[in-house]
Amino acid sequence: MTASDSYDPLAELKAALGEGSPELAAGLMDLFIEDTPARLEALRTAMEESDFEAFRHTALVLKRSAQTADAPSICMLAKLLEELGLSRHWEGAEFLCCRLEDEFLGLCRKRRVRLEDSAVSRITGKRRNRPR
């Protein structure tokens, strides 16, 4: 494990400010929502480039951020993607990435967050095919 594997700025902020604060929870979720589109794009890029290590690392960071922001379904999907990266197999990765993207977009709708059109198109634009 490298130093970058263990660094989670959301977890450090949570530890510094203390748990249980509604303002902290909202702030963590805001940071998560702001950061996630780039991470989703990085997952797609890693798949396109067949870069298992970048895929695994991005999934790991996304998993930890989702856990810190209390987004359990996204955390679970990111964990499955991390495991695919570790196993060095792409089978199922496209489906799981689409599910992860859909969960994230659903979370944004639930929180009434409107992503910029460019962020939404970056999230959904690289899909090979939509899962049913």
Secondary structure, DSSP 4 states (H G I P E B T S, - for coil): --HHHH--HHHHHHHHH-TT-HHHHHHHHHHHHHHHHHHHHHHHHHHHTT-HHHHHHHHHHHHHHHHHTT-HHHHHHHHHHHHHHHHT--TTHHHHHHHHHHHHHHHHHHTT----HHHHHHHHTT-SS---
